[in-house]
């Protein structure tokens, strides 16, 4: 059975957290986990870079899955390494049905926003919607009620619904946990 973690977050993720995400992704990849992300600048790129770092050390590491909302997104396409573009209309419709329950303004999403949020569903559930990630690590600023904001919110809410352990590095307790986790694994040499 494959082991997956979802790595997502804001394009405005702080630099020091991006470095932590990259280290986390490298270590988890070397431990045999596959990352899932979305190819955006910021957090998504940090997780992909962590995979590249791991691959440079051991070319037998599992591939990742970078879900694209459309070909050409951020100069990536479905022929790029680790990139996945889901084109099955029935699967896309099923993914969008998940969104209806999660996104507070689903009916107001533009075509582009809908494609981006649909991609977030695949980042958590996989290309067939049948293989949920066991965990999600990300960065999403919090609103006044302590809830995640922005596009990352979709992935966080879906991961929670499917029993994945979620760590939002915008929360000090989650940030401290992941820092300690990474330090412990580095000291143990994975």
N, C-alpha and C positions, 0 to 999 in steps of 0.2 A: 504494500500500500504506500502510495506517495504521501509525503508530508509537505504541507503547504503553509506558508505564512504570507499574509498580505502586508505590503509596505506601501503606505500612501501618505499624503499630506499636502499642506498648502505650498503654493509656489513661494510664499513669503516665510518659509520655515527658517528660523535663525541658523546662522552658519555653524555654530557649535553643535546644534542638534543634527544638522545634515551630516556632520562628521561622525557622530554617534550612530546614525542610521546606516551609514556606509560600513562602519565596523561591524555592526550587528548583522547586516546582510552578508558580509564576507564570512563571518564566523558560522552563521546558520547554514550557508551554502556549503561550507567545508564540512559541516556536520551532516550533510545529506538532505537538507531541506530545499525545496523549490520556492523561490519568491514569486509573488504576483504583484504587479503594479500597473501603472497606466501611461508611462512615457512622457509625463509632463515635466517641466522644469522644476527644480527644487527637490522635494522629498522623493518623488518617483525616480528622478535621475540618480539621487544618492543611493537608493537601493540597487539600481542597475549597475552603478559603479562598484558597489560592494560585490556583486556577482562577478564582474570583470576581474576584480582583485583576486577573488577565490579561483576563478578559472585560470588566471596567470600562474597560480601556485599548483593547481591540480586540474588538468583538463578533463578529468572524468567526473567532475561535479555535475549534479543534475541541472538541466536547463531551467531557466525561469520562464515566466509568462508575462509579457508586457502587452496588455490589452489596449488596442487602438480604437478610438471612436470612428476613425475613417483613415484610409490610406493617405499618407502624406502628413499626418499629424506630427508636428514637431520634427519634421524631416524623416520620419520613420514610416515603414510600410511592412506589409505582411511577409516580405522576403527578408527583412532585417532579422538578425539573430534574436531569438527569444520572442519575437513579436507575433501577436495573434490578432487577426481581424475576424470577428464572428460575422458571418454573412447569412446564416440560416434564418430566414424570416420568422419561422415558428419559434425558434429559440430566442430571438430578439424580442418578439412579442411577449414571451413568458418572462423574460428579464424585466421588461417594462411593466408587467403586472406586479412584480415585486416593488417597483418604484412607486406605484400608485398608493401603496400602503405606507411608504416611508417618506416620500417627498411632500412637504407641506403645501407646495404650489405646483403639483404635477401638471395640472391642466394649463398652466401658464408657461411651461417650458417651450422655448424655441426649438427648432429642429436641431441646431448645434448643441444647445444645452441638454436636450434629451439624449443625444448620442453620447455626450460626455458622462451623463449620469448612468446611462445604460452600461457603459464601459465599467463603471464602478461596481455594478452588480457582478460582472464577470470576474473582476479582481477578487471578489470574495467567494464566489460559487464555482468558478471555472467555466470553460467554454460550453459545457453541456448542462451547467447549473446543477450538477449532481455530486460535486466534490468540494464541499466547503473547506476553506482554510481553517486550520486549527487555531490560529492566532492572527491578530492584526496589530501592527505597530504603526503609529502615524503621528501627525501633528496637525491639530485643528484648534484654532483659537476658540475660546468659550464665550457664549453669550451671557447675559446677566443672570440667567437661571443655571449656569454651569453646564449647558449643553453645547456640543460641538457645532461650529458654524461652517458654512461653505460646502463645497462639493464633497469634501472628505466626510461630512456628516452622513451622507448616503451609505458609504462603505462601513462606517462605524456602526450605524443602526442595523444594517443588514447582518454584519458579523455578530453583533449581540444577539439578534434574533435566532441565529444558527449556532449558538453556543460557543463561539470562538472567544478566546481570552483577548480582550482589547486593552491596549496600552496607548493612551494619548499623551504624547510627550509635552503637551501644553499644560498638563497637570503635574505639579511638583512631585507628587508621590509616584506617579508612573515614570517620570524622568529619573528619579532617584533609583527606582527598581531596575530600570534598563541599564543605567550606568553601572550599578553594582553587578548585574548579571553579566555584562560584557567584560568588566574587569576580572570577575571570577573566572570566566572562560578563557580569557587571555592568559591568566596566571596558570591555569591548568593545561594550557596549550591545546584547547578545544577538547 
